[in-house]
Amino acid sequence: LRSIEIHSLYTIVKNKMGLSVPEAGKPSIYSINIELLRFYGYLGFWITVIMGIFLTRVFSDKPADDETILYKVFGFNNICVNFDYAPSTYVLPAFWACTLIVWMFYFAAVFLRLNASVAAGHLDKNSYRWIRFFYFFTACSFTYFSMIFAIVPEIRNIVVNNTIVGNDGGYNNHIYIHTTPFFCLQIAVFFLALGGVMDGLRSGYWDHLDVPRWFYPGAYVYLVCLAITVCFKIPYALNAMQGPPGTGDRWWENTPTLDSIGAFFDSTFLFLGAFLPLMKTVYLLWFKSDKLDRLHLTTAHHDHQWGVVNAMKK
């Protein structure tokens, strides 16, 4: 069982600065299963999604599937359609905020483990820098993803001389502000997977876990499929947001067949980016729990004596 000892900040400062403060009581030791934090992060995401689907289908005033703004712009409804209508817009931000807290704890734990892996000579510094960048970008993107709950697509009227002459069909800055965080999330999901594969391979962590041999080629196939999916989805969506079909504003015109392919890649991304990683985490927790890395956080309590009485006498 590999474990990483992380001492309290006060202990580190005391040792570095030569402070001497009497210690009282025994230290408290907290053991953190990093993979379990990852599991809770994915679980929180799926709870948010399922709650959005339930609230949208049962309580919202969402129009028919082929009448939503997302359908008119992109040619299909993705998972975000369940986040765009009340009461989902009232409830889901709180669920995502809780999920985000779990992910931030996970990234903090991963950063500590990466530092310890470098110090122990398990991971080279160049790989460490790249993995750290991938995880940092992912943490920022997960935070930025919160914007989709604040700005939802809307149709604005076109007014000429105080007269409404039509509407913009939803092709306005709201669709960009709403979709850009999802673009970042897609890239982040790939970076999260890439960082995990690099860490598992180059630090020897997967060898330590004794994962099946198919894990290694399977990881490369998974990364390639996820990369292809993301590389299709982002340009496809950017093209669709340029303007309504038939206006000449788009870089290329989407056909019904292309829209069907777009819907397929959208479902594929959800499967590759959120379902398979959850299944991998469940597998590791179930079959490799005795070999998973843990963080051991040690905290100590101290009694501080201040020179208040002497200062007052002076």
Secondary structure as the mmCIF struct_conf table of DSSP 4:
data_model
#
loop_
_struct_conf.conf_type_id
_struct_conf.id
_struct_conf.beg_label_comp_id
_struct_conf.beg_label_asym_id
_struct_conf.beg_label_seq_id
_struct_conf.end_label_comp_id
_struct_conf.end_label_asym_id
_struct_conf.end_label_seq_id
STRN STRN1 SER A 3 HIS A 7
HELX_RH_AL_P HELX_RH_AL_P1 LEU A 9 MET A 17
TURN_TY1_P TURN_TY1_P1 GLY A 18 GLY A 18
STRN STRN2 GLU A 23 GLU A 23
BEND BEND1 GLY A 25 GLY A 25
HELX_LH_PP_P HELX_LH_PP_P1 LYS A 26 PRO A 27
STRN STRN3 SER A 28 ASN A 33
HELX_RH_AL_P HELX_RH_AL_P2 ILE A 34 PHE A 59
HELX_RH_3T_P HELX_RH_3T_P1 ASP A 65 GLU A 67
BEND BEND2 THR A 68 THR A 68
HELX_RH_AL_P HELX_RH_AL_P3 ILE A 69 PHE A 74
BEND BEND3 GLY A 75 PHE A 76
HELX_RH_3T_P HELX_RH_3T_P2 ILE A 79 PHE A 83
BEND BEND4 ASP A 84 TYR A 85
TURN_TY1_P TURN_TY1_P2 ALA A 86 PRO A 87
HELX_RH_AL_P HELX_RH_AL_P4 SER A 88 ALA A 119
TURN_TY1_P TURN_TY1_P3 ALA A 120 GLY A 121
BEND BEND5 HIS A 122 LEU A 123
HELX_RH_AL_P HELX_RH_AL_P5 LYS A 125 TYR A 144
TURN_TY1_P TURN_TY1_P4 PHE A 145 SER A 146
HELX_RH_AL_P HELX_RH_AL_P6 MET A 147 ALA A 150
STRN STRN4 ASN A 157 VAL A 160
TURN_TY1_P TURN_TY1_P5 ASN A 161 ASN A 162
STRN STRN5 THR A 163 ASN A 167
TURN_TY1_P TURN_TY1_P6 GLY A 169 GLY A 170
BEND BEND6 ASN A 172 ASN A 172
HELX_RH_AL_P HELX_RH_AL_P7 ASN A 173 ARG A 202
BEND BEND7 SER A 203 GLY A 204
HELX_RH_AL_P HELX_RH_AL_P8 TYR A 205 LEU A 209
TURN_TY1_P TURN_TY1_P7 ASP A 210 ASP A 210
TURN_TY1_P TURN_TY1_P8 ARG A 213 TRP A 214
HELX_RH_AL_P HELX_RH_AL_P9 PHE A 215 ALA A 240
TURN_TY1_P TURN_TY1_P9 MET A 241 GLN A 242
BEND BEND8 GLY A 243 GLY A 243
TURN_TY1_P TURN_TY1_P10 PRO A 245 GLY A 246
BEND BEND9 THR A 247 GLY A 248
BEND BEND10 ARG A 250 TRP A 252
HELX_LH_PP_P HELX_LH_PP_P2 GLU A 253 THR A 255
HELX_RH_AL_P HELX_RH_AL_P10 PRO A 256 LEU A 270
HELX_RH_PI_P HELX_RH_PI_P1 PHE A 271 PHE A 275
HELX_RH_AL_P HELX_RH_AL_P11 LEU A 276 PHE A 287
BEND BEND11 LYS A 288 LYS A 288
TURN_TY1_P TURN_TY1_P11 SER A 289 LYS A 291
BEND BEND12 LEU A 292 LEU A 292
STRN STRN6 ARG A 294 THR A 299
STRN STRN7 HIS A 302 HIS A 302
HELX_RH_AL_P HELX_RH_AL_P12 VAL A 308 LYS A 313
#
